[in-house]
Amino acid sequence: MARAEALQHAEIAFEKADKNGDGVIDKEEALKIIDQADSFGKSHNSNSSEERKMKVDEFFRSFDEDGD
């Protein structure tokens, strides 16, 4: 039962993060998650907004096999 409950929590978290409801977490939505974590003091990273954006861009590029 613990696994099913964990999956349910993950689905709820995903749905909250996917603001436009298109079924994917895009760069803007990922940045909002990071900004929220920073605002709650859960991030120990003091990167500027521009540095965070660059890291998110790099993260997304690492999964983009065809460069589109």
DRENDOBA-176358 format. One record per residue (C-alpha): y negated, z negated, x negated; residue in one letter; chain. Coordinates in steps of 0.001 Angstrom, whole numbers, plus 524288, in hexadecimal, padded with zeros to 5 digits. Each point is the difference from the previous one (the first is absolute). Layout:
N
ATOM      v      w      u  r  c
ATOM      Y      Z      X  a  A
...
***
This chain:
68
ATOM      v      w      u  r  c
ATOM  80000  80000  80000  m  A
ATOM  7F6AD  7FD6D  7F4B4  a  A
ATOM  80069  80E43  7FBD6  r  A
ATOM  7FCE0  804EA  80DA2  a  A
ATOM  7F4C2  7F66A  800F7  e  A
ATOM  7FAB5  80441  7F2C4  a  A
ATOM  8009A  80E47  80435  l  A
ATOM  7F8E9  7FCBE  80C8C  q  A
ATOM  7F539  7F92C  7F859  h  A
ATOM  7FF07  80BAA  7F6CE  a  A
ATOM  7FEBC  8095C  80B7D  e  A
ATOM  7F533  7F7C5  805FE  i  A
ATOM  7F8C5  7FF52  7F300  a  A
ATOM  80156  80EB3  7FE41  f  A
ATOM  7FAD4  802B7  80DA1  e  A
ATOM  7F438  7F744  7FD67  k  A
ATOM  7FD44  806D4  7F30F  a  A
ATOM  80195  80DB1  805C3  d  A
ATOM  7F2D3  7FFA3  806C8  k  A
ATOM  8001F  80E1B  804B4  n  A
ATOM  80E1D  7FF5D  804B9  g  A
ATOM  80491  80C24  7F8BE  d  A
ATOM  80C0F  7F958  7FA54  g  A
ATOM  7FB48  7FF54  7F1E2  v  A
ATOM  7F76D  7F6EB  7F815  i  A
ATOM  7F589  80892  7F9EF  d  A
ATOM  7F6C6  7FCB6  7F4D8  k  A
ATOM  7F54E  7FAA7  808BE  e  A
ATOM  80994  7F746  80734  e  A
ATOM  805C5  7FB49  7F313  a  A
ATOM  7F267  7FCA6  7FB05  l  A
ATOM  7FD4F  7F83C  80C6C  k  A
ATOM  80C62  7F80C  7FD91  i  A
ATOM  7FBA5  7FD23  7F20D  i  A
ATOM  7F23C  7FC80  8046F  d  A
ATOM  80570  7F6D1  80A5C  q  A
ATOM  808A9  7F95D  7F5FA  a  A
ATOM  7F430  7FE42  7F71F  d  A
ATOM  7F7E9  7FA56  80B0E  s  A
ATOM  80A90  7F5EF  802D3  f  A
ATOM  800DC  7FC37  7F1B9  g  A
ATOM  80DEE  804F7  7FEDE  k  A
ATOM  7FCD2  8097B  7F531  s  A
ATOM  7FDAB  7FAC7  7F26A  h  A
ATOM  7FADC  80D32  7FBF1  n  A
ATOM  7F154  800D8  7FE07  s  A
ATOM  7FF62  80ED3  7FF6C  n  A
ATOM  7F421  80693  805B4  s  A
ATOM  80128  8083F  80C26  s  A
ATOM  7FFB7  80C65  7F7BA  e  A
ATOM  80AB7  7FADF  7F70C  e  A
ATOM  80881  7FCAF  80BBD  r  A
ATOM  7FDD7  80DA5  8058A  k  A
ATOM  803FA  80628  7F308  m  A
ATOM  80C76  7F7CD  7FF9B  k  A
ATOM  80379  803AE  80DFC  v  A
ATOM  7FD9C  80E5F  7FCB6  d  A
ATOM  808E4  7FEB5  7F426  e  A
ATOM  80A75  7F941  80828  f  A
ATOM  7FFD6  80ACC  80A4B  f  A
ATOM  8005B  80ABB  7F592  r  A
ATOM  80C39  7F9CA  7FA42  s  A
ATOM  80731  8033F  80CB4  f  A
ATOM  7FA24  80D72  8024B  d  A
ATOM  80A45  8091C  7FA66  e  A
ATOM  7F9BF  80CD7  80449  d  A
ATOM  7F1C6  7FC7C  7FD5A  g  A
ATOM  7FB0C  8029F  80DBE  d  A
***
